[in-house]
Amino acid sequence: MLSINRIKIVLVLAAVIIAAASLVVSHILVRDLAIEERNRMEVWAEAMRSLSTAEENTDLNLVLKVINENNTIPVIVTDEQGNVQTFRNVEIDAKNYEDSMAVASKMAARMRDSGRDIKISLGADAGSIHVSYDESVMITRLSFYPYVQLGIVLIFVVIAIFALLTSKKAEQNKVWVGLSKETAHQLGTPISSLMAWTEILRETYPNDELIPEMDKDVKRLQLIAERFSKIGSIPEPVDTPLAEMLKHVVDYMDRRTSQKVRIIDEFSDCKAHVMVNPSLFEWVLENLCKNAVDAMEGGGTITIKAVASNPVIIDVTDTGKGIEKKNVKNVFRPGFTTKTRGWGLGLSLAKRIVEEYHHGKIYVLKSEVGKGTTFRIEV
């Protein structure tokens, strides 16, 4: 099955081929019509010569018929000095006769400069006349036709690509929703059992120090299941103090990471409040921090910074191995991962939560191989 990118390439190539073929065919047709019109104008010019040099009592019916049959090609007849003698099929917007003759004279000069001119000799004493003509409306329209066709093809290609992308996004949404709800459902039963077992253990061993820690982990699992259940639904945003939410994430990460990992707080002075779903948004921040820990291979510094601007900015910076430039645009793509073990869904899920549920932005602000990466969230 062709990927969306390949389909886009095929559609663009098809548009280019259609446009090129249309231009070639149109050029051939215009050239042939121009030759035909030249031949017609030569006959017309000869008819004008016959009319100008005809003697009395000469039958001019055929000559007049040839002259009058030209209803499409603009033509202006001038003498050797460029004075207009007559014109036909020419639209001149002028207030009086003198102005119309001046305009017609300029048009005739332009026609001669473009090579569409036939010189007719009227004899030794009468001199000569110039029959200058322009392209017919048919040729003019035919010249523009390929560009109109190209525009229509491009519109079709854009609509087709948009429809494909929309269809793909809708399909991805269904997969995300189905996967998330099924995960939450599958986790629900064992979590309920674990909660019951911890209660039994607490009653049996009331002084055991490990049971409260087990209880925390079970509640953590319950929170994860709750987060999965919210994917696909419309989460309710809550006016949340940003510094308080970030502190909650840092406290959790401090307990779950090595002592070699140091998390620097640069958000305590931030007084901003954000309209977010705390449960889902904390999930995004935890994902960024966990990726940072993996990138630092267990040791380094994570700096979390918040700026109370509009929109509110949150930067998560690590001192890990960084991201290669060729991979920066792929980090949020589902399935993309540089880890030996991993699903490549964490950042994709984070992007979905930030952009679709909170109408914000998440992107790689900067990254340097061997020095680290900064992810930025705007919300």
N, C-alpha and C positions, 0 to 999 in steps of 0.2 A: 504494500500500500504506500502511495506517495505521501511524503510529509508535506506540511503546509508550505515550508520554504521552497520545496521543489515545485509544488503546484504554482506558487507565485512566480517562480522563474519561468515555468512553461507558459503561463499566461502573458507575461511580459514579452517573452520571445515571440509568441504568437502575434501579439500586438505589433511588434517591430516588423515581422515578416509581412503582415497584412498592410501596414503602412508603406513599407518599401515597395511591395507589389503594386499597390494603388498609385504610388508616385510614378513608378515606371510606366504603367499602363496609361495614366493620365498624361504623362509627358509625350508618349507616342501619339495619343489621340490629338493633343493640342498641336503637335508638330504637323500631323497630317491635315488637320483642319486649317492650320495657317497656310499650308501649301495650296489647299483647295481655294481658300479665300483669296490668295494671291492670284491664282489663275482666273478667278471670277472678276477680280478687279482689273486684270489686264484686258479681259473682254469688255468690261465696262468702260475702261479708258479708251479702248479702240472705238467703242460706240460714241463716246464723247468727241473723238477726233472726226469720226464720220459726220456727226451732227454739225460740228464747227466748220467743216470744209465742204459740206454738201452744196451742190448747185440747185438752182430753182427747178421746181417740178420733179425733184428726186423723191422716190418713195422711201420715207423714213419710218414706216410703221415698225419694222423689225428693230431698227436702232432705238426708237422710243420705248419699245417693249423691253429691250435689254436694260435700258437706263431705269425704267420705272419698276422693274422687278427686284431691284436692290432695296430691300426693306429692313435689312439687318446690319449691314456693315457701314459704320460711320465714314463718310468721305467728304473731303473738301478740295475744291478745284481752285488753284491759284495761278496767276501769270508768272512770268520770269522775275518780276520785281517782288513777288510775294503778296500781291493784292488778291483778295478773295473774289472769285468770280461767282461761285455758287457752292452750296453745301447740301448734304443730305444725311438724314438719320443722326444729326448732331444736335444735342440739347445745349442751348446757349441761354444763360440767364443774364440778360442785358436789358436796360431800360429803353434804349433807342437803337436806330440802325447803325450809327457810327460805332457805338460801343460793341454791338454784336459782331461787326466786321473786325474790330480790333481783337476781340476774344477769339474769333474764328481763325484769324491770322496767326495768333500765338499757338493755337492748337495744331494748325497745319505745320508750323515750324517744328513742334514737338514730334509730330508723326514722321516728318522727313528725317529728323535726327535719329529716330528709332529704326530707320531703314525701310519703313512702309511708304514708299513713294514711287510713282511711275511717271516718267517724263514722256510727253507726247509731242512730237513735232507737227506743227500745222502747216508747214511749208516754208519756203525761203523768205517770203515776205511777211507772213503772219507770226513767225517766231514759234514758241512752244508753250505748253501749259504743264502744270504739275498736278497729278492726281494723288493726293495724300489720303491715306485711309488708316483706320484704327482697328483694333480687335473687335469682333462682334461680341454681343452679350453672352453668347453661348460659350465662346472660348474663355472669356473672363470667368464665368461661373465654373467651367470645367477646370480651370487652373486652381480654384479654391476648393474644389470638391475633395481632393485627397486629405486636406487639412481638416475639413469638416468630418470626414470619415475617421480620421485618426483621433479626433476629439471624442467621437462617439465610442470608438473602440477603447480608448483610455478610460472613459466613464464606465464602460462595461467591465473592464479589468478591475478598476477600483471597487466597484460594487461587488464583483465576484470575490475579490480578496477580503473585503469587509465581511461578506456573508460567511466565508470560510473561517475567518478568525472568530467571528461571533459564535458560529457553530462549535468551533473547537473549545472556546471559552465556556460555553454552556455545558458541553460534555465534561470538561474538567470540573466544573462546579458540581455536577451530579456525582462525579467520582469522589470529590472531596467530601461532599455531604454524606454520601453512602458509606464511605470508609470511616469517617469520623463517628457517625451514629452507631455503626456496627461495632467499632472499637469500644465506645462508651458502654454499649449494651453488653459486650463480652466481658468487660472489666467489672461491671456492676455486681454480678453474682459472687465472684471470688472475693471482692472487696468487702461485701456484706458479711461473708463468712469470716474473713480475717478480723473484722471489727468485733464480731461475736467471740472469736477465740481470744482476742486481747482482753476482752472483758472477763472471760473465764480465768485467764492467767492472772489478771489483776486481783481477782477475788481469791485465787489460790495462793498467789505469792504477792501479797500486798506491799512488801518492802523491797521487791526486786527493782534495781535501778534501770535494768534494760527494758522493762515493759513500757515506761513512758516514751522511750525512744522508738520502740516498735509502734506505739500508738501514733507518734508523729509521722512515721513513714506510711502507715495505713491511711492517715488523713491526707497525706500528700497524694497517695494513689487516688483517693476519692476526689481530690481537687483536679487531678489530671483527667479523670473520667468526666468530671463536670465540664472541664474545658472542651473536651472532644464533643460533648453533647451540644455545646453552644455553636460549634462550627456548622454552618448551614442555616442556623436560625438568625434572627435579628437581635443582636446583643443590645441590652439597654445601657447607654452611657451614663456615667455618674460623675458629678463634679468632684474630682479627686485631687488632693494636694500632691503635686509631682514629687517633691522631695521625700515625702512620707512613703510614697509607692516605691521610689528608687531605693530608699533605705531598707524596705522590706525585702527587695530583691537581693541587695548586697548582703544582708544578714543571712539569707538562705544560702547564697553562694559561698559565703565564708565558712559555713558549717559543712559544706559538701565538697570543698576543694582542698588541695594540698596546701600546707603551710608555706610552700615555695611560691604560691600565687598570692600576689598582693593587689588588693582592690583599692584604688585611690578615689576618694569622695570629692568631687568638685561640683556638687549640686546642693549642699546643705543650705546655702544662702539663697537659693532659688525659691521665690515665693509664688511661683506660677501654679495655677490650677488648670487641669485639663479635663475635658469631657470624654472619658474613656470607660471601657469595661475593665475594671482593675484586674480581674482574673485572666482575661485574654491578653491584656497589654503586658502584664508581668511575665506571661509566657513568652512573649516576643523578646523581652529583655533577658530572660533566663537563657533563651536560645542563643542570643548574641554572646552572652558571657560564657556559655558552655563551648561554643565554637572558638572563642578566644582562648580558653584553657587548652583545648585540643591543639590549636595552632601554636601555642607556646610550649607544647609537649610537657606540661606539668609544672613549669616554672616561668615566672615573668610578672609583668605588671598590667593590670587592666584599669584604665581610667574612665570613669563615668562622669560626664559633664552635662549640665543642663543650663540653658539660657532662656530667660523669660522674655521672649520676643513674640512676634506675630508672623508666622506660627511659632509655637514653642519648639526649641531645638534640643535634641538629646544626642550626644556623641558618645559612642563606646569605642575606645581605642585600646588595642593590645600591642604587645611587643613580640608578637609571634613571627612566623616565617613569611608572612605576607602573601599576597595573591598576585600571580603573574597577570600581566596586562591582557593577554589573550583570554583569560578566564574570568575577568571582572564582570563582563556582560552576562556570564552564564551562572553566576553564583546563586541567583534566585530561581533558576530553572529547575523544575521538579526532576529529581533523579541525579542531578549533578553533584558530585562530591569528589574531593581529593583524598579522602580518608580510605584506608584499606578496608575498614568496616564502617558501614553507614548507609542510610537509605537516601540521603540527599533531599530530605523533605523539610528539614528544620527551617531553613531560610525561606523556602517557598511558602511555607505555612505562615512565617512571620510577615512576609510581604502581603499575603492575602489578608491577614488580620489588620495590618496597618492601613493598607490602601482601600480595601473593599468594605471593611467594617467600621473604620475610623476616618476614612477619607483623607488620610495623610500620605506621607511619602517615606520610603526607606530606600537607601542606596549606599553604595561604597563611596565615601567622600574622598578617600585617598588610600593608597596601598603601595608599599615598597617591599620588594622581595628582600628578606633578611632583616627587616626593620619593624614591620608591623602593618596593621590595617585599622582604619577608622570607618565605622558604620555610622551614618547619620539618620535620625528619625525626625521628621517634621510633622507636627500634629496640632 
